[in-house]
Amino acid sequence: MLSDDTGIYIREYQSNSEWDIVSTSSKKPSTSHEAGVYMVLTIRRKPMYVIIAVIFPITMLSILNICVFLLPCESGERSGYAVTVFLAFAVFLTIISSTMPENSEHVAIFSVFLLVQTLSSTLITILALVMIRVVNKDDNVDPVPRCLAVVLLAVTCQCCPKKSTQVHAETPPDIKEENVTWDGRTDETTKTNLTWKETVVLLDKIFFLFFLAVFVLSISIYLAIAASQ
């Protein structure tokens, strides 16, 4: 079998389950006084095994990693869930590092993608632990800052709650009216319209959408670069 006019005879070539021969070429050295031939084989790794054994599980782990913010803090499972997913990423990173060639000049694209997912998992674990601590704060002792509440309501596209008035029927109209918060609670000493539990719920929505966007963007860039090579 001859690939082209300047190619290499690969009549005795046996098909390999891991590599495919893309092209072959040969040429004579122009500067050497000795007889010789340069032969070049271009091979490509078959992707099916890597897709099933590595890429697909890591993609599923990335989706599970984002679902940390769907667990309520009161369940008590959020921190353990986040740490478990992080350890799974660390194991995959170790396996990939041991199978990849030790090269500092050209880093594999998949190693970069896995590193991004591991960093995201680290940040998600830290945020999960912080929010577990925040949700247990006392609203009366340490209320939610007004600026934080306004920012969260704006980012989540919720209208800033306006204070309404409530007048009891048995009291005269000239009695001082009480402030009522957006959820119907009457509290004259409330400094913000959000409790820490409500703040954590809004933060969960923001972080879920943010890390989902990071995952979609990273896997899109990885697939685009891999398809172009």
C-alpha positions as CSV (number, residue, x, y, z in Angstrom):
1,M,0.0,0.0,0.0
2,L,1.4,3.4,-1.0
3,S,-0.1,6.6,0.4
4,D,1.1,8.9,-2.4
5,D,4.0,9.5,-4.9
6,T,6.3,10.6,-2.1
7,G,4.9,8.5,0.6
8,I,5.9,5.3,2.4
9,Y,5.0,1.8,1.7
10,I,2.9,0.6,4.7
11,R,1.8,-2.7,3.1
12,E,2.8,-4.5,6.4
13,Y,1.0,-2.0,8.6
14,Q,-1.4,-3.6,11.1
15,S,-4.3,-1.5,12.3
16,N,-3.9,-0.2,15.9
17,S,-6.7,0.3,18.4
18,E,-5.3,3.5,19.7
19,W,-3.7,5.3,16.7
20,D,-4.6,6.0,13.1
21,I,-2.1,6.9,10.3
22,V,-3.2,10.2,8.9
23,S,-0.4,10.7,6.2
24,T,3.1,9.6,5.3
25,S,5.9,11.4,3.5
26,S,9.5,10.8,2.6
27,K,12.3,12.8,1.2
28,K,16.1,12.6,0.5
29,P,18.4,14.9,2.5
30,S,19.8,17.7,0.4
31,T,22.8,18.6,2.4
32,S,24.1,15.2,3.4
33,H,26.8,13.4,1.4
34,E,25.6,10.1,2.7
35,A,22.7,8.1,1.3
36,G,19.6,8.4,3.4
37,V,15.9,9.1,3.4
38,Y,13.8,11.0,5.9
39,M,10.5,9.3,6.6
40,V,7.6,11.1,8.3
41,L,4.5,9.4,9.8
42,T,1.6,11.6,10.9
43,I,-0.6,9.7,13.4
44,R,-3.8,10.7,15.3
45,R,-5.1,9.2,18.4
46,K,-8.6,7.5,18.2
47,P,-10.9,9.6,20.4
48,M,-13.6,7.1,21.3
49,Y,-11.9,5.7,24.4
50,V,-10.9,9.1,25.8
51,I,-14.4,10.4,25.2
52,I,-16.1,7.5,27.1
53,A,-13.5,7.0,29.8
54,V,-12.4,10.6,30.6
55,I,-14.3,13.4,28.9
56,F,-17.8,12.2,29.5
57,P,-17.3,11.5,33.3
58,I,-15.6,14.8,33.8
59,T,-18.4,16.6,32.0
60,M,-20.9,14.9,34.3
61,L,-18.9,15.8,37.4
62,S,-18.8,19.4,36.2
63,I,-22.6,19.4,36.0
64,L,-22.9,17.8,39.5
65,N,-20.4,20.3,40.8
66,I,-22.7,23.2,39.8
67,C,-25.7,21.5,41.5
68,V,-24.1,22.2,44.9
69,F,-26.1,25.4,44.9
70,L,-29.4,23.5,44.5
71,L,-29.0,21.9,47.9
72,P,-30.4,23.9,50.8
73,C,-27.9,24.9,53.5
74,E,-30.3,23.5,56.2
75,S,-29.9,19.9,54.8
76,G,-26.3,19.7,56.2
77,E,-25.1,17.9,53.1
78,R,-23.8,20.8,51.0
79,S,-20.2,20.8,52.4
80,G,-19.8,17.0,52.1
81,Y,-21.2,17.1,48.6
82,A,-18.9,19.8,47.5
83,V,-15.8,18.2,49.0
84,T,-16.7,14.8,47.4
85,V,-16.9,16.3,43.9
86,F,-13.6,18.2,44.5
87,L,-11.9,15.0,45.4
88,A,-13.2,13.3,42.3
89,F,-11.7,16.1,40.2
90,A,-8.4,15.7,42.1
91,V,-8.3,12.0,41.3
92,F,-9.0,12.6,37.6
93,L,-6.3,15.3,37.5
94,T,-3.8,12.8,39.0
95,I,-4.8,10.1,36.5
96,I,-4.5,12.5,33.5
97,S,-1.2,13.9,34.7
98,S,0.3,10.4,34.9
99,T,-0.8,9.5,31.4
100,M,0.2,12.7,29.7
101,P,3.8,13.2,28.6
102,E,5.9,15.4,30.9
103,N,6.2,18.5,28.7
104,S,6.3,22.1,29.8
105,E,6.4,23.7,26.4
106,H,3.2,22.3,25.0
107,V,0.4,21.6,27.5
108,A,-2.5,19.4,26.5
109,I,-5.8,21.2,26.0
110,F,-7.7,18.7,28.0
111,S,-5.3,19.2,30.9
112,V,-6.1,22.9,30.9
113,F,-9.9,22.2,30.7
114,L,-9.6,19.8,33.7
115,L,-7.6,22.4,35.6
116,V,-10.3,25.0,35.0
117,Q,-12.9,22.6,36.3
118,T,-10.8,21.8,39.4
119,L,-10.4,25.5,40.2
120,S,-14.1,26.0,39.8
121,S,-14.7,23.1,42.2
122,T,-12.3,24.6,44.7
123,L,-14.1,27.9,44.6
124,I,-17.5,26.3,44.8
125,T,-16.4,24.3,47.9
126,I,-15.2,27.5,49.6
127,L,-18.4,29.4,48.8
128,A,-20.5,26.5,50.0
129,L,-18.7,26.5,53.4
130,V,-19.0,30.3,53.7
131,M,-22.7,30.3,53.0
132,I,-23.3,27.6,55.6
133,R,-21.8,29.9,58.1
134,V,-23.6,33.0,56.8
135,V,-27.1,31.3,56.9
136,N,-26.8,30.8,60.7
137,K,-26.2,34.4,61.5
138,D,-28.7,36.2,63.7
139,D,-30.7,38.8,61.8
140,N,-31.3,40.9,64.9
141,V,-27.7,41.0,66.1
142,D,-26.0,41.2,62.7
143,P,-28.5,42.3,60.0
144,V,-27.8,42.1,56.3
145,P,-26.2,45.3,55.0
146,R,-28.5,47.5,53.0
147,C,-26.1,47.8,50.1
148,L,-25.7,44.1,49.8
149,A,-29.5,43.6,49.8
150,V,-29.9,46.2,47.0
151,V,-27.2,44.7,44.9
152,L,-28.6,41.1,45.2
153,L,-32.1,42.3,44.4
154,A,-30.8,44.2,41.3
155,V,-28.6,41.3,40.1
156,T,-31.5,38.8,40.4
157,C,-33.8,41.2,38.6
158,Q,-36.2,41.6,41.5
159,C,-37.8,44.9,42.3
160,C,-36.5,46.6,45.4
161,P,-39.2,46.1,48.0
162,K,-41.0,49.2,49.0
163,K,-42.1,49.8,52.5
164,S,-45.9,49.8,52.8
165,T,-48.1,50.9,55.6
166,Q,-50.5,49.0,57.8
167,V,-53.2,50.7,59.9
168,H,-55.2,48.8,62.5
169,A,-58.9,49.3,62.2
170,E,-59.4,49.8,66.0
171,T,-56.9,52.7,66.2
172,P,-57.5,56.3,65.1
173,P,-56.0,57.4,61.7
174,D,-53.6,59.8,63.4
175,I,-51.7,56.9,65.1
176,K,-48.2,56.4,63.7
177,E,-48.1,53.8,61.0
178,E,-45.7,50.8,61.2
179,N,-43.3,49.8,58.5
180,V,-44.0,46.5,56.9
181,T,-41.3,44.6,55.0
182,W,-41.7,43.1,51.6
183,D,-42.7,39.7,53.0
184,G,-45.4,41.1,55.3
185,R,-43.4,41.1,58.5
186,T,-43.8,44.2,60.7
187,D,-40.5,45.3,62.2
188,E,-39.7,48.9,63.1
189,T,-36.0,48.1,63.8
190,T,-35.4,46.2,60.5
191,K,-32.4,47.8,58.7
192,T,-32.7,45.8,55.5
193,N,-35.5,44.0,53.7
194,L,-33.7,40.7,53.5
195,T,-32.8,38.1,56.1
196,W,-29.6,36.1,55.9
197,K,-31.5,33.0,54.8
198,E,-33.1,35.0,51.9
199,T,-29.7,36.4,51.1
200,V,-28.2,32.9,50.8
201,V,-31.1,31.9,48.5
202,L,-30.3,34.8,46.2
203,L,-26.6,34.0,46.3
204,D,-27.3,30.4,45.3
205,K,-29.1,31.6,42.2
206,I,-26.3,34.0,41.2
207,F,-23.5,31.5,41.8
208,F,-25.4,28.7,40.0
209,L,-25.9,30.8,36.9
210,F,-22.3,32.1,37.1
211,F,-20.6,28.7,37.3
212,L,-23.0,27.3,34.7
213,A,-21.8,30.0,32.3
214,V,-18.2,29.2,33.2
215,F,-18.8,25.5,32.4
216,V,-20.5,26.2,29.1
217,L,-17.9,28.7,28.0
218,S,-14.9,26.4,29.0
219,I,-16.3,23.3,27.3
220,S,-17.2,25.4,24.2
221,I,-13.7,26.7,23.9
222,Y,-12.2,23.3,24.4
223,L,-14.4,21.7,21.8
224,A,-13.7,24.5,19.3
225,I,-9.9,24.2,19.8
226,A,-10.0,20.4,19.6
227,A,-12.0,20.4,16.4
228,S,-9.7,22.9,14.8
229,Q,-6.6,20.7,15.3
